[in-house]
Amino acid sequence: MHKLVVLYPKPADPDHFRDYYVTNHLPLVTRLPGLLAWRYSFDVAATQGQTPYFAVFEAEFADAGAMTAARASPQGQQVAADVANYATGGAVVIHYPVHDETA
């Protein structure tokens, strides 16, 4: 599995961010080809001190190739272009392979 994570610093207008994100952006995300699962939260907390992030998004794909294809697709390009409509604080995008282990 391959995970894509988007970390959002606090926007200029948190209410607009929440409304636009849920109403407009997430419906675009759900159309990404190869998307296996996704989740988000506006309740981001740091274990110590103040958190540098307002919101977080996680997406799961079968592998890095599937994630890359999704991001390069017309739907992926639309998702990326839409970020400027709500994330005035910018966005940090990271991705990595997930290794499942149990104790």
Secondary structure per residue as TSV (DSSP state, phi and psi in degrees):
chain	resnum	aa	ss	phi	psi
A	1	M	-	360.0	151.8
A	2	H	E	-129.7	133.1
A	3	K	E	-113.3	139.3
A	4	L	E	-114.2	130.3
A	5	V	E	-124.5	134.4
A	6	V	E	-118.2	124.2
A	7	L	E	-108.9	125.9
A	8	Y	E	-110.3	116.8
A	9	P	-	-64.8	164.8
A	10	K	-	-59.3	128.2
A	11	P	-	-81.8	168.2
A	12	A	S	-64.5	-35.6
A	13	D	-	-129.0	89.9
A	14	P	H	-57.1	-36.9
A	15	D	H	-65.8	-42.9
A	16	H	H	-62.5	-44.0
A	17	F	H	-54.6	-54.3
A	18	R	H	-57.4	-49.2
A	19	D	H	-64.3	-49.3
A	20	Y	H	-65.1	-42.1
A	21	Y	I	-59.2	-48.3
A	22	V	I	-74.0	-42.1
A	23	T	I	-78.6	-37.2
A	24	N	I	-114.3	-46.8
A	25	H	I	-74.7	-48.5
A	26	L	H	-60.1	-38.1
A	27	P	H	-59.8	-32.0
A	28	L	H	-67.9	-43.3
A	29	V	H	-58.7	-40.4
A	30	T	T	-64.6	-14.1
A	31	R	T	-91.2	0.5
A	32	L	-	-63.8	128.1
A	33	P	T	-66.7	138.6
A	34	G	T	81.9	0.8
A	35	L	-	-69.7	121.5
A	36	L	-	-92.3	-39.1
A	37	A	E	-159.4	156.6
A	38	W	E	-153.0	156.5
A	39	R	E	-158.5	159.4
A	40	Y	E	-150.6	166.4
A	41	S	E	-154.5	145.0
A	42	F	S	-102.4	1.4
A	43	D	-	-105.9	61.8
A	44	V	-	-88.6	128.8
A	45	A	-	-130.8	146.9
A	46	A	-	-91.6	151.7
A	47	T	S	-72.8	-24.6
A	48	Q	S	-142.5	137.2
A	49	G	S	70.6	-165.5
A	50	Q	-	-86.3	142.6
A	51	T	-	-76.5	141.7
A	52	P	S	-82.4	0.4
A	53	Y	-	-123.2	143.3
A	54	F	S	-92.4	-37.3
A	55	A	E	-147.3	160.5
A	56	V	E	-139.2	145.6
A	57	F	E	-131.9	139.1
A	58	E	E	-127.2	136.9
A	59	A	E	-130.0	144.5
A	60	E	E	-118.8	137.3
A	61	F	E	-130.0	161.4
A	62	A	S	-61.4	-39.2
A	63	D	S	-161.4	177.6
A	64	A	H	-61.8	-36.2
A	65	G	H	-62.7	-40.8
A	66	A	H	-65.5	-40.0
A	67	M	H	-65.2	-45.4
A	68	T	H	-61.6	-42.5
A	69	A	H	-64.1	-40.4
A	70	A	H	-62.9	-44.0
A	71	R	H	-68.1	-31.2
A	72	A	H	-84.2	-13.9
A	73	S	S	-67.9	163.7
A	74	P	H	-55.9	-38.5
A	75	Q	H	-65.3	-41.8
A	76	G	H	-64.8	-38.7
A	77	Q	H	-66.7	-35.8
A	78	Q	H	-66.9	-41.9
A	79	V	H	-60.3	-47.8
A	80	A	H	-62.7	-41.6
A	81	A	H	-67.0	-27.2
A	82	D	H	-74.9	-20.5
A	83	V	G	-55.9	-37.7
A	84	A	G	-63.9	-17.2
A	85	N	G	-77.8	-11.4
A	86	Y	T	-142.4	-26.4
A	87	A	-	-95.8	71.6
A	88	T	T	-67.3	-17.7
A	89	G	T	-88.6	0.0
A	90	G	-	88.7	-171.9
A	91	A	-	-153.7	141.6
A	92	V	E	-108.6	120.9
A	93	V	E	-111.4	125.1
A	94	I	E	-129.0	158.5
A	95	H	E	-150.3	156.7
A	96	Y	E	-167.0	154.0
A	97	P	E	-74.7	146.1
A	98	V	-	-105.4	129.8
A	99	H	-	-110.2	112.8
A	100	D	-	-84.9	131.5
A	101	E	-	-140.9	150.9
A	102	T	-	-124.5	153.3
A	103	A	-	-80.1	360.0
